Amino acid sequence: MQVFNHDFFNFIKKNMKLKSLYAAALIALTLIPFSPNTLLAQNIILNPGFEASANAPNNWIITGPVVSMQPQTTIDNQIRNSGRFSLKMESENPNCHGRAVQTVDVKGNQTYIFNVRFSVKDVKSIDKSVLIRIKWFKGEENVGYNYVYEITGESDGWLLASNKIKSIAEATTAEISLEFRWSTGTIWWDDISMEPCPDEPTRNVKVGTIHFRPPGPTVEKNISLMGKLLDEAGVADCGIVCLGEGWPTCNTDIGMKKNEANTIGGSASKMMAEKAKKYGMYIVSGLYNWIGDTLYNIAVLYDRQGKIQGTYTKVQLPDSETEAGAVPGNSFPVFTTDFGKIGILICYDNFYPEVARNLALNGAEILFNPIWGDIRGTGSDIEKTIARSRAIDNGVYFVNSIYDGTSVIINPAGEILQETNKQGTLITATIDLNFNPPWDWVGNAGRGVWKDIWRKDRRSDLFDNFEK
């Protein structure tokens, strides 16, 4: 692939009057930071900026489910991100649905970086009404699709939608679809690109969970026993390990009462910080935490240096805890580790699907759940059913440490990678945070990436009114 026109430079060299220009051009060329990826980059979209014609979107087909419901689509020379033109879709019909479509040749099992700039005016919900979809075809057969849903930047009123996507192995072509649906208003499209790029590397981390209900009768004994299990996790080279809810005072006469062990600076917390630093592993642990006369049920994240990276305060409190004086939290923080983003929910939080969903919406890729137990339902292993549901619904890994039930490590497909109900047991699994379940979808042709699909198809314009 030629990066510049050699004939142009040869022409300059032959013209003595242009020697200085030639020298300047060569100097400028040496300053451009070319790389192998730059040289190999090739946009497979034709007429990506709608510059081919002032009258029609050449290489694009304007279509929609119902002709009479399509927005008015034109080339606009007034509002554009770059160049001279953009594609404008405008509608006064709240039920409109139209799209600009282009089909391109692709290689199967190839990763592409897809980018598009768009701008909206008087469109109530981008999630609902702006859709960027790539369908993969093998001949005439639709074998899968991806949504481009991550909005990564804004400049002068133009948003950038960008995702890395991997073609289905058997795909030979891709249908690019830029859609405006279910709203009045206007959307402009510009600068579409789809370029081959390196695959996403695996993002592996060894996660562990400890199934242990401390026997008491003293805090000191509980700390000693849990310390030995953390030693086991460290020797096993866990990147992160999960402990149970309020374990330091479990089976003692202290419970949630005010005590040094029930503080973030107490003896149990200090032990966990020391173990985290000694083995260079993250620790997620439940802990009761008194601050003055206020009691919180929290989970603490210790980083690899043994420092407290963050805390989560239990949002959903059962009567037994409110009667003990506990105060609920009011947020769903997500913590960035050196391997990915994690969220934490504690026991009764997991009875409410909104907690896990909000953590996932905030970017969590793994949910850790210190939990006492779940006795709902008439069958056994209800906690495993709920845990699998939280993983599947949100496209995340789910790891719990439970007292009454089975501790599990579950992948985004809802598969139980490891489980145990044996007291004093560590279970581990090496997981890849780039794992995508190869699922076929009911109601949608072919395979899709669920963690992308639910975020885009979810009606945030309705749900967010009562989730926040």
C-alpha positions in Angstrom: 0.0 0.0 0.0 1.5 3.4 -1.0 1.5 6.0 1.7 2.5 8.9 -0.7 2.7 9.5 -4.4 6.3 8.8 -5.6 5.7 10.4 -9.0 4.8 13.7 -7.3 8.1 13.7 -5.4 10.0 12.8 -8.6 8.4 15.7 -10.4 9.5 18.0 -7.6 13.1 16.7 -7.7 13.3 17.4 -11.5 12.3 21.0 -11.0 15.2 23.0 -9.5 13.0 25.9 -8.6 11.1 23.5 -6.2 14.2 22.2 -4.4 13.3 24.0 -1.2 9.8 22.6 -1.4 11.1 19.1 -1.9 13.4 19.4 1.1 10.5 20.7 3.2 8.3 17.9 2.1 10.8 15.2 2.9 11.4 16.8 6.3 7.7 16.9 7.0 7.4 13.2 5.9 10.0 12.1 8.3 8.1 13.7 11.2 5.0 11.7 10.5 4.8 8.9 13.1 4.2 5.9 10.8 3.9 2.5 12.3 3.2 -1.0 10.8 -0.4 -0.6 11.8 -0.6 2.8 10.1 0.8 1.4 6.9 -1.6 -1.6 6.9 -4.7 0.4 7.9 -7.3 0.4 5.1 -10.8 1.7 5.3 -13.1 -0.7 3.6 -16.0 1.7 3.6 -16.7 3.3 0.2 -17.7 7.0 0.2 -17.1 7.2 3.9 -17.7 10.9 4.2 -20.4 11.3 1.5 -18.0 13.4 -0.5 -18.6 11.6 -3.8 -21.7 13.7 -4.8 -23.6 16.7 -3.6 -26.8 15.2 -4.7 -26.8 11.5 -3.6 -25.1 9.2 -1.1 -23.2 7.2 -3.6 -22.4 3.6 -2.6 -25.1 3.8 0.1 -28.7 2.5 -0.1 -31.4 4.4 1.7 -34.0 2.1 2.9 -36.2 1.1 5.9 -38.9 -1.4 7.0 -41.8 0.7 5.6 -41.2 3.2 2.8 -43.7 5.8 4.1 -42.1 5.8 7.6 -38.5 6.6 6.4 -37.0 9.9 7.5 -36.1 12.4 4.7 -32.5 11.7 3.8 -30.3 14.1 1.9 -26.7 15.3 1.5 -26.0 18.3 3.7 -23.3 20.9 2.8 -24.0 23.1 5.9 -23.5 20.8 8.9 -20.6 18.2 8.7 -17.8 16.9 10.8 -15.2 17.2 8.1 -15.0 17.7 4.3 -17.8 19.2 2.4 -20.8 17.0 3.1 -22.6 14.8 5.6 -25.6 12.6 5.4 -28.7 14.1 7.0 -31.8 12.2 8.2 -34.7 14.3 9.4 -38.2 13.3 10.5 -41.4 14.8 12.0 -42.8 11.3 12.5 -42.2 9.9 16.1 -42.5 6.4 14.6 -40.0 6.9 11.8 -37.5 4.2 10.8 -34.9 4.5 8.1 -31.3 3.5 7.4 -28.3 4.0 5.2 -26.8 0.7 4.2 -23.6 -0.4 2.5 -22.3 -4.0 2.0 -18.5 -4.6 2.0 -16.3 -7.6 1.6 -14.7 -8.9 4.8 -12.5 -11.7 6.0 -13.9 -14.2 8.5 -12.6 -14.2 12.0 -10.9 -10.8 11.4 -11.0 -8.0 14.0 -12.0 -4.5 12.7 -12.1 -1.1 14.3 -15.3 0.7 13.4 -15.8 4.4 13.8 -18.5 6.8 12.9 -19.2 10.4 13.7 -22.8 11.6 14.2 -24.6 14.6 15.5 -28.2 14.8 16.7 -30.8 17.6 17.2 -34.1 17.2 19.0 -33.7 13.4 19.4 -34.9 12.4 22.8 -32.8 9.3 23.3 -29.7 8.2 21.5 -30.0 4.7 23.0 -33.4 4.3 21.6 -33.2 6.1 18.3 -29.7 6.0 16.9 -28.6 2.5 15.9 -25.3 1.4 14.3 -25.3 -2.2 13.3 -23.0 -4.6 11.4 -24.6 -7.8 10.1 -22.3 -10.6 9.0 -23.3 -12.7 5.9 -22.1 -15.9 4.4 -23.5 -15.5 0.9 -27.2 -14.7 1.5 -27.2 -16.2 5.0 -27.1 -13.8 8.0 -24.8 -15.5 10.4 -24.4 -12.8 13.1 -24.3 -9.2 14.0 -22.7 -6.6 16.2 -23.8 -3.2 17.6 -21.4 -0.3 17.7 -22.6 1.3 21.0 -19.6 2.9 22.8 -19.7 6.7 22.6 -16.1 7.7 23.2 -15.9 11.3 22.5 -17.5 14.6 21.5 -16.1 17.5 19.5 -18.1 20.5 18.3 -21.4 18.7 18.7 -20.2 15.6 17.0 -20.2 12.3 18.9 -17.8 9.4 18.1 -19.2 5.9 18.2 -16.4 3.4 18.2 -15.9 -0.4 18.8 -13.6 -3.2 18.0 -15.6 -6.0 16.5 -14.7 -9.4 15.3 -16.3 -10.9 12.2 -18.0 -14.3 12.4 -15.6 -17.0 11.2 -17.7 -17.9 8.1 -18.6 -14.4 7.2 -17.7 -13.1 3.6 -19.5 -9.8 3.6 -20.7 -7.3 6.2 -23.8 -5.0 5.9 -23.2 -1.6 7.5 -26.4 0.0 8.7 -26.7 3.6 10.1 -30.3 3.9 11.4 -32.6 6.6 12.7 -35.8 5.3 14.3 -38.7 6.0 16.6 -38.2 9.8 17.1 -38.7 13.2 15.6 -35.6 15.3 15.0 -32.4 15.1 12.9 -29.3 13.1 12.8 -26.2 13.7 10.7 -23.6 11.0 9.8 -20.0 11.5 8.7 -16.6 10.0 8.5 -17.4 6.3 8.7 -14.4 3.9 8.8 -14.0 0.1 9.2 -10.4 -1.0 9.2 -8.7 -4.3 9.9 -6.8 -4.3 13.2 -5.0 -6.7 15.6 -7.2 -9.0 17.7 -7.9 -8.0 21.2 -5.4 -9.8 23.4 -6.7 -12.1 26.1 -7.1 -10.5 29.5 -6.6 -13.3 31.9 -6.8 -13.1 35.7 -6.9 -15.9 38.3 -9.8 -15.3 40.5 -10.5 -17.1 43.8 -13.2 -17.3 46.4 -13.0 -18.7 49.9 -15.9 -20.8 51.2 -15.6 -20.4 54.9 -18.0 -19.6 57.7 -15.7 -18.7 60.6 -16.5 -20.8 63.7 -15.6 -18.3 66.4 -15.9 -18.1 69.3 -13.4 -15.3 69.2 -12.4 -12.7 66.6 -8.8 -13.6 67.1 -9.5 -17.2 66.0 -11.5 -16.1 63.0 -8.7 -13.9 61.9 -6.1 -16.6 62.3 -8.1 -19.1 60.3 -9.0 -16.7 57.5 -5.3 -15.6 57.4 -4.3 -19.2 56.6 -6.8 -19.4 53.8 -5.5 -16.2 52.4 -2.0 -17.7 52.5 -3.4 -20.5 50.4 -4.9 -18.1 47.9 -1.6 -16.2 47.7 0.5 -19.4 47.2 -2.1 -20.3 44.4 -1.1 -17.0 42.7 -4.6 -15.6 42.8 -4.9 -12.1 41.2 -8.0 -11.4 43.3 -9.9 -13.4 46.0 -13.3 -12.9 47.6 -14.2 -13.4 51.3 -17.6 -13.6 53.0 -19.9 -11.0 54.6 -19.0 -9.6 58.0 -16.8 -12.6 58.7 -14.5 -11.3 61.5 -17.3 -11.4 64.1 -19.1 -14.4 62.7 -20.1 -16.9 65.4 -18.9 -14.6 68.2 -21.0 -12.7 70.7 -20.1 -9.5 68.9 -22.0 -9.7 65.6 -22.6 -6.1 64.4 -21.9 -4.5 67.7 -19.4 -1.7 68.0 -16.0 -3.3 68.3 -12.5 -2.7 66.9 -12.9 -5.7 64.6 -16.0 -4.0 63.1 -14.0 -1.0 61.8 -12.1 -0.4 58.6 -8.9 0.2 60.6 -9.3 -2.8 63.0 -7.3 -6.0 63.4 -9.2 -8.0 60.7 -8.7 -5.2 58.2 -5.0 -4.9 59.0 -4.5 -8.6 58.5 -6.1 -8.5 55.1 -4.0 -5.5 54.1 -0.8 -7.4 55.1 -1.8 -10.5 53.1 -2.7 -8.4 50.0 0.7 -6.7 50.1 2.6 -10.0 50.9 1.2 -11.8 47.9 0.5 -8.9 45.6 -3.2 -9.8 45.2 -6.4 -7.9 45.4 -8.8 -8.9 48.2 -12.5 -8.3 48.3 -14.0 -8.7 51.8 -17.2 -8.0 53.7 -16.8 -6.0 56.9 -19.0 -4.3 59.4 -17.8 -0.7 59.8 -18.6 1.7 62.7 -17.8 5.3 62.1 -18.6 7.1 65.3 -22.1 6.0 66.2 -23.0 5.1 62.6 -22.9 1.5 61.4 -22.4 0.4 57.8 -22.3 -3.0 56.2 -19.4 -2.6 53.7 -17.1 -4.5 51.4 -13.5 -3.4 51.1 -11.2 -3.7 48.1 -7.5 -4.0 49.1 -5.1 -3.5 46.2 -1.8 -5.4 45.5 0.1 -3.0 47.7 -2.2 -3.7 50.7 -3.8 -0.3 50.5 -7.6 0.2 50.6 -8.5 1.1 47.0 -12.2 1.6 47.8 -15.3 0.5 49.7 -18.8 -0.3 48.7 -21.7 0.3 51.2 -24.6 -2.2 51.1 -27.6 -0.6 49.5 -30.3 -3.1 50.3 -30.6 -3.7 54.1 -32.8 -6.4 55.6 -34.7 -5.7 58.8 -32.1 -7.5 61.0 -29.5 -5.0 60.0 -31.6 -1.8 60.1 -32.7 -2.8 63.6 -29.1 -3.1 64.6 -28.6 0.5 63.5 -27.1 0.0 60.0 -27.4 2.8 57.5 -27.7 2.0 53.7 -25.4 3.1 50.9 -26.6 5.2 48.0 -24.3 4.4 45.1 -22.9 1.7 42.9 -19.1 2.3 42.6 -17.0 0.4 40.1 -13.3 -0.1 40.8 -10.6 -0.2 38.1 -7.9 -2.8 38.8 -4.8 -3.6 36.7 -6.8 -6.4 34.9 -10.3 -4.9 34.5 -13.2 -3.3 36.3 -15.1 -4.9 39.2 -18.2 -4.2 41.1 -19.3 -5.5 44.6 -22.7 -6.3 46.0 -23.4 -7.7 49.4 -25.9 -10.4 50.3 -29.4 -8.9 50.2 -28.3 -6.6 47.4 -28.3 -9.7 45.2 -32.1 -10.2 45.8 -32.6 -7.1 43.6 -31.5 -7.4 39.9 -31.2 -3.6 39.7 -28.1 -3.6 41.8 -26.1 -5.9 39.5 -27.5 -4.1 36.5 -26.4 -0.7 37.7 -22.9 -2.1 38.5 -22.8 -3.5 35.0 -24.0 -0.2 33.5 -21.2 1.5 35.3 -18.7 -0.8 33.6 -18.2 -3.7 35.9 -16.8 -6.8 34.2 -16.7 -9.0 37.3 -19.3 -8.9 40.2 -18.1 -10.1 43.6 -20.7 -11.0 46.2 -20.0 -11.6 49.8 -23.3 -13.2 50.9 -24.7 -14.9 54.0 -27.3 -17.0 52.1 -30.5 -17.1 50.1 -33.4 -19.2 51.3 -36.0 -18.1 48.8 -37.8 -20.6 46.6 -38.7 -24.2 47.2 -35.8 -25.9 45.4 -32.2 -26.4 46.4 -29.3 -24.3 45.2 -31.4 -21.2 44.8 -28.2 -19.1 45.2 -26.7 -20.7 42.2 -29.7 -20.0 40.1 -29.7 -16.3 41.1 -25.9 -16.1 40.6 -26.1 -17.6 37.1 -29.0 -15.2 36.2 -27.0 -12.1 37.3 -24.0 -13.3 35.2 -26.1 -14.0 32.1 -28.4 -10.9 32.3 -25.4 -8.6 32.5 -22.8 -10.4 30.5 -20.3 -10.5 33.4 -18.4 -12.9 35.5 -20.0 -13.5 39.0 -18.0 -14.7 42.1 -19.6 -15.2 45.5 -18.5 -16.3 48.9 -21.4 -17.7 50.8 -22.0 -19.2 54.2 -25.3 -21.1 53.7 -25.1 -22.5 50.2 -22.5 -23.1 47.4 -19.7 -20.6 46.5 -19.3 -20.3 42.8 -17.3 -18.8 40.0 -19.5 -18.2 36.9 -18.7 -16.9 33.4 -20.9 -14.6 31.3 -22.6 -17.6 29.7 -23.8 -18.7 33.1 -21.5 -21.7 33.2 -20.2 -22.6 36.6 -16.5 -22.8 36.3 -15.9 -23.8 39.9 -18.1 -24.5 42.9 -17.8 -25.8 46.4 -19.9 -26.1 49.6 -17.1 -27.6 51.6 -16.1 -25.4 54.6 -12.5 -24.0 54.6 -12.1 -24.4 50.8 -10.5 -22.1 48.2 -11.7 -22.5 44.6 -10.0 -20.7 41.7 -10.4 -20.2 38.0 -8.4 -18.4 35.4 -10.8 -16.2 33.4 -10.5 -14.1 30.2 -12.3 -10.8 30.5 -12.6 -10.7 26.7 -14.6 -13.9 26.6 -17.8 -13.7 24.6 -20.4 -16.4 24.7 -21.0 -17.8 21.2 -24.8 -17.7 21.5 -27.6 -17.8 18.9 -30.4 -15.4 19.7 -34.1 -16.0 19.6 -35.7 -13.3 17.5 -32.4 -12.1 16.1 -30.6 -13.7 13.2 -27.3 -15.3 13.9 -24.9 -14.6 16.8 -24.3 -11.4 18.7 -22.3 -10.1 21.6 -24.8 -10.0 24.5 -22.9 -7.5 26.7 -23.1 -5.1 23.8 -26.6 -6.0 22.7 -28.4 -5.5 26.1 -26.7 -2.1 26.6 -27.9 -0.9 23.2 -31.4 -2.5 23.1 -32.2 -1.7 26.7 -34.8 1.1 26.9 -32.8 3.6 29.0 -35.3 6.3 28.2 -37.9 4.3 30.3 -35.8 2.4 32.8 -33.5 5.1 34.0 -36.5 7.1 35.3 -36.9 4.7 38.1 -33.4 3.1 38.4 -31.7 6.3 39.7 
